[in-house]
C-alpha cells in the first residue's frame, strides 16, 4: 500500500550556515591549515598598513565588541579625513562591515563589502574572503540570485575550493530551483569529505535528499536516505526511506525498513505504526499487523477511531480470528456509519455462517451506500439469502447485481443455478 510522499516534502531540508563575519575564513581556508597571504600564488600587491591606521581600526573593533556601535562608526568615519593607501581603505570598509554585521544589519554589511571590492589592488586573500562573506550575507537576506554573483567570482579565483563552498552554492541553486546545478555541487562536497575519510554532515545529505526529491529521482533518493538512516539514525529517515520504497513498488523493502525502525523503537507516532501495520497486511502478515495496532491502542499512541478500528478489523478477519474481528468491526461500523464497514461485518458473519446477522449487516451496507462496488454487496446478499433457503429473494438480489457489468456473469450463473434448484425441488415434491 503506497504511502503519500508528503511526509518527505514536510521536512525537505535544514540548512545550517557557517558563522559569517568580516573575520571569517574562506571555505578554501577552512578546509586546510592556515597560511599567510604571502602563500598565495597571485598577489595583487603587498598588504601594508601603517601602525596608526591599525590602532584606529583596532579601537573601532573594540568599541563594536562592547556594542558601542555609534562610537565605532564615528571613529571609522573620522578615518575618512586621513589619507590612506588602497589596502588601508579596503580594511576600513572591512571594519565598517564588521560593525554592521554585529548589529545584524546584513544589508549595511553587504554594502560595505561591495565597497571593499571596488578598491583597486587589494590582496587576493582579502578579495577571496570578501567575495565569500558577501555571498553568505546575500544568502542570509534570501537574495539568492545576487548571492551567486560574488560566489561564482570566488570560484573563478580560488584554485581548490573547499567542500563548504560547494555546499553553499548548492544551497543557493536549490533556492532558485536550479536543481540540476545544485546536484553536482553537493555531490562534489560529499565526495570530498568521504575521500578524506570523514563522514558527510547531516545537513549536506539532507540537501542532497531534497534535490533528489525535487528531481523525482527516487532510486538515488533511496540511496541518500540509506546514508542518512545509517549515519544519523532518526525515525524520520527510516519512515521516509520506507515511503520511497513504496513509491518504487518495492513492498518487501518497505516492510523490512519499517521492521528495522520498529525494532529500534523509532516508530513512536500513530501514523508510523499504522503505516507499519498496513505494510504487514500488504505482505499477508495479518496477525502481527493486528498486534501492532492493538499495542499502539493500549499505549495510547493509536486512537480508537473508525479508521483504525476498521484496519484492525481487517487484520483480525484476514488472520481468521473472527470473534475478535466481529467485536472490532462492529465498533468500527458504529463509529463510522459507513457502508463499507457494515459490508466487512457481513462478510465475517458469512464466514461464520451466521446468516441472520450477515443479512442484517449487508442490508445496512447497501442502505448506507458509498460502497466501492455495490455489486459485491448484492452478490453477498444473494448468497446469504440462498443459504437461508430464500430462493426467490436470492434470485432478485442476483438479478439486481447483474445490472453491473462486473457482476453480470456471476449473477447469471447464480440465477441459472437457483432456477435449476427450484426445478429440482419441484420434481422432488411431485415425486413424493
Residue pairs with C-beta under 8 A, 6 or more apart in sequence:
1 246
1 278
1 279
1 281
1 282
2 246
2 247
3 242
3 243
3 246
3 275
3 278
4 243
5 213
5 243
5 244
5 247
7 239
7 240
7 243
7 271
8 213
8 240
8 243
8 244
9 213
11 236
12 206
12 209
12 210
12 213
13 174
13 203
13 206
13 207
13 209
13 210
14 203
14 206
15 171
15 203
15 207
16 203
17 136
17 139
17 140
17 168
18 24
18 30
18 136
18 164
20 101
20 133
20 136
20 137
20 140
21 98
21 101
21 102
21 133
22 94
22 95
22 97
22 98
22 101
22 109
22 113
22 133
23 98
24 129
24 132
24 133
24 136
25 34
25 129
26 128
26 129
26 132
26 154
26 158
26 162
26 165
27 132
27 161
27 162
27 163
27 164
27 165
27 168
28 128
28 158
28 159
28 160
28 161
28 162
28 165
29 35
29 129
29 162
30 162
30 164
31 162
31 163
31 164
32 160
32 162
37 43
37 47
37 123
37 124
37 125
37 126
40 123
40 124
40 125
41 159
42 124
43 123
43 124
43 125
44 121
44 122
44 123
44 124
44 127
45 86
45 87
45 121
45 122
45 123
46 123
47 87
47 123
47 125
47 126
48 85
48 87
49 87
49 88
49 91
50 88
53 79
53 82
53 84
53 88
53 91
53 92
56 75
56 78
56 79
56 82
57 76
57 79
57 91
57 92
57 95
59 75
60 72
60 75
60 76
60 95
60 99
61 72
61 95
61 98
63 69
63 71
63 72
63 75
64 72
64 98
64 99
64 102
65 102
67 102
69 99
69 102
69 103
72 99
73 96
73 99
76 92
76 95
76 96
76 99
79 92
84 92
86 119
86 120
86 121
86 122
87 121
87 122
87 123
87 126
89 119
90 116
90 119
90 122
90 126
91 126
93 112
93 113
93 115
93 116
93 119
94 112
94 113
94 116
94 126
94 130
96 108
96 112
96 115
97 108
97 109
97 110
97 112
97 113
97 116
97 133
98 109
100 106
100 107
100 108
100 109
100 111
100 112
101 109
101 137
106 137
106 140
106 141
107 141
109 137
110 134
110 137
110 138
110 141
113 130
113 133
113 134
113 137
114 134
116 122
116 126
116 130
117 127
117 130
117 131
117 134
117 150
124 157
127 157
128 154
128 157
128 158
130 150
131 150
131 151
131 153
131 154
131 157
132 150
132 151
132 154
132 165
134 150
135 147
135 148
135 150
135 151
135 154
135 168
135 172
136 147
136 168
137 147
138 144
138 146
138 147
138 150
139 147
139 168
139 171
139 172
142 175
144 172
144 175
144 176
145 176
147 172
148 169
148 172
148 173
148 176
151 165
151 168
151 169
151 172
152 169
154 161
154 165
155 161
155 165
155 169
158 165
162 192
163 188
163 189
163 190
163 192
163 193
163 204
164 189
166 185
166 186
166 188
166 189
166 192
167 185
167 186
167 189
167 204
167 207
169 185
170 182
170 183
170 185
170 186
170 189
170 207
170 211
171 182
171 207
173 179
173 181
173 182
173 185
174 182
174 207
174 210
174 211
174 214
177 214
179 211
179 214
179 215
180 215
182 207
182 211
183 208
183 211
183 212
183 215
186 204
186 207
186 208
186 211
187 208
189 200
189 204
190 200
190 204
190 205
190 208
193 199
193 200
193 201
194 200
199 231
200 227
200 231
202 228
202 231
202 232
205 224
205 227
205 228
205 231
205 232
206 228
208 224
209 221
209 224
209 225
209 228
212 218
212 220
212 221
212 224
213 221
218 244
218 247
218 248
219 248
221 244
222 241
222 244
222 245
222 248
225 237
225 240
225 241
225 244
226 241
228 234
228 237
229 237
229 238
229 241
233 264
233 266
234 266
235 261
235 266
235 267
235 268
235 269
235 272
238 257
238 258
238 260
238 261
238 264
238 266
238 267
239 258
239 261
239 267
239 272
239 275
241 257
242 254
242 255
242 257
242 258
242 261
242 275
242 279
243 254
245 251
245 253
245 254
245 257
246 254
246 279
251 279
251 282
251 283
252 283
254 279
255 279
255 280
255 282
255 283
258 267
258 272
258 275
258 276
258 279
259 276
261 267
261 272
262 276
262 292
267 273
267 276
268 301
269 301
270 296
270 301
270 302
270 303
273 292
273 293
273 296
273 301
273 302
274 293
274 296
274 302
274 308
274 311
276 292
277 289
277 290
277 292
277 293
277 311
277 315
278 289
278 311
280 286
280 288
280 289
280 292
281 289
281 311
281 314
281 315
281 318
284 318
286 314
286 315
286 316
286 317
286 318
286 319
287 315
287 319
287 321
289 311
289 315
290 312
290 315
290 316
290 319
290 321
290 324
293 302
293 308
293 311
293 312
293 315
294 312
296 302
297 303
297 304
297 308
297 312
302 308
304 331
305 335
306 332
306 335
306 336
306 338
306 341
307 336
309 328
309 329
309 331
309 332
309 335
310 329
310 332
310 336
310 340
310 341
310 344
312 328
312 332
313 325
313 328
313 329
313 332
313 341
313 344
313 345
313 348
314 344
316 322
316 324
316 325
316 328
316 329
317 325
317 329
317 344
317 347
317 348
317 351
319 325
320 351
322 348
322 351
322 352
325 348
326 345
326 348
326 349
326 352
329 341
329 344
329 345
329 348
330 345
332 341
332 344
333 341
333 342
333 344
333 345
333 361
333 364
337 368
338 368
338 370
339 364
339 365
339 366
339 367
339 368
339 369
339 370
339 371
339 377
340 365
340 370
340 371
340 372
342 361
342 362
342 364
342 365
342 368
343 361
343 362
343 365
343 371
343 376
343 377
343 380
345 361
346 357
346 358
346 359
346 360
346 361
346 362
346 364
346 365
346 377
346 380
346 384
347 358
347 380
349 355
349 357
349 358
349 361
350 358
350 380
350 383
350 384
353 387
355 384
355 387
355 388
356 388
358 380
358 384
359 381
359 384
359 385
359 388
362 377
362 380
362 381
362 384
363 381
365 371
365 377
366 374
366 377
366 378
366 381
371 377
373 404
373 406
373 407
374 404
375 401
375 404
375 406
375 407
376 407
378 397
378 398
378 400
378 401
378 404
378 407
379 397
379 398
379 401
379 407
379 410
379 411
379 414
381 397
382 394
382 395
382 397
382 398
382 401
382 411
382 414
383 394
383 414
385 391
385 393
385 394
385 397
386 394
386 414
386 418
391 418
391 421
391 422
394 414
394 418
395 414
395 415
395 418
395 419
398 411
398 414
398 415
398 418
399 411
399 415
401 407
401 410
401 411
402 408
402 411
402 412
402 415
